[in-house]
Amino acid sequence: MKEFQYVIQDPVGLHARPAGLLVKQAGGFQSKVTVECNGKSADARKLIMLMSLGIKQGMEVTCKIEGEDEETAAEALQKFFQENL
């Protein structure tokens, strides 16, 4: 299992547009991708679950990746967070 933390920089937080892009990005991998924040977690392939986390600017999220292509997925998702959030 791969894991990384990221502090949200986007002034609006994890809103619909980047959440939709995250769902699309996570769906491109075989590994299971989970986003955790404030004691709650969500499958990164489910938009409504991601939005329900209520992630705002300055909050730290933990992204956990587990599966066959976890190395590749972790690198790509870390880059995604840095570029979009």
C-alpha positions in Angstrom: 0.0 0.0 0.0 1.2 3.5 -0.9 0.1 6.6 1.0 0.7 10.3 0.9 -0.6 13.4 2.6 -1.4 16.7 0.9 -2.6 20.1 2.3 -5.3 21.5 0.0 -4.1 24.8 -1.5 -7.2 25.6 -3.7 -9.1 28.6 -2.2 -12.4 26.8 -2.8 -11.2 23.4 -1.5 -12.2 20.1 -3.2 -15.1 21.4 -5.3 -17.0 19.8 -8.1 -14.6 20.4 -11.0 -11.4 19.0 -9.4 -13.4 16.3 -7.7 -14.7 15.1 -11.0 -11.2 15.1 -12.5 -10.0 13.1 -9.5 -12.7 10.5 -10.0 -11.6 10.2 -13.7 -7.9 10.0 -12.7 -8.5 7.4 -10.0 -10.7 5.4 -12.4 -7.8 4.9 -14.7 -6.0 2.6 -12.3 -6.7 -0.9 -11.1 -5.7 0.0 -7.6 -8.2 1.0 -4.9 -7.8 4.7 -4.1 -9.2 6.1 -0.8 -9.2 9.8 0.3 -9.3 10.5 4.0 -9.9 13.7 5.8 -11.1 14.6 9.4 -11.7 10.9 10.3 -13.9 10.3 7.2 -12.9 8.4 4.1 -14.3 8.0 0.6 -13.6 5.9 -2.5 -11.9 8.3 -5.0 -14.0 6.8 -7.8 -17.3 8.1 -6.3 -17.9 11.8 -6.8 -20.7 12.1 -4.3 -18.7 10.4 -1.6 -15.7 12.7 -2.3 -17.9 15.8 -2.1 -19.4 14.6 1.2 -16.0 14.9 2.9 -16.3 18.7 2.8 -12.6 19.3 2.1 -11.7 23.0 2.4 -8.5 25.0 1.8 -5.8 24.3 4.4 -7.1 20.8 5.3 -4.8 17.9 5.1 -6.0 14.8 3.2 -4.4 11.3 3.2 -4.6 9.4 -0.1 -4.2 5.6 0.2 -3.5 3.5 -2.9 -3.6 -0.3 -2.8 -3.4 -2.7 -5.7 -1.4 -4.0 -8.7 -0.4 -0.6 -10.1 -0.1 1.3 -6.8 3.4 2.7 -7.6 2.3 4.3 -10.8 -1.1 5.4 -9.4 0.6 7.0 -6.3 2.9 9.1 -8.5 0.2 10.2 -10.8 -2.2 11.1 -8.1 0.4 13.0 -6.1 1.1 15.0 -9.2 -2.6 15.5 -9.8 -3.1 16.9 -6.2 -0.2 19.3 -6.6 -1.4 20.6 -10.0 -5.1 20.8 -9.3 -5.6 21.2 -5.5 
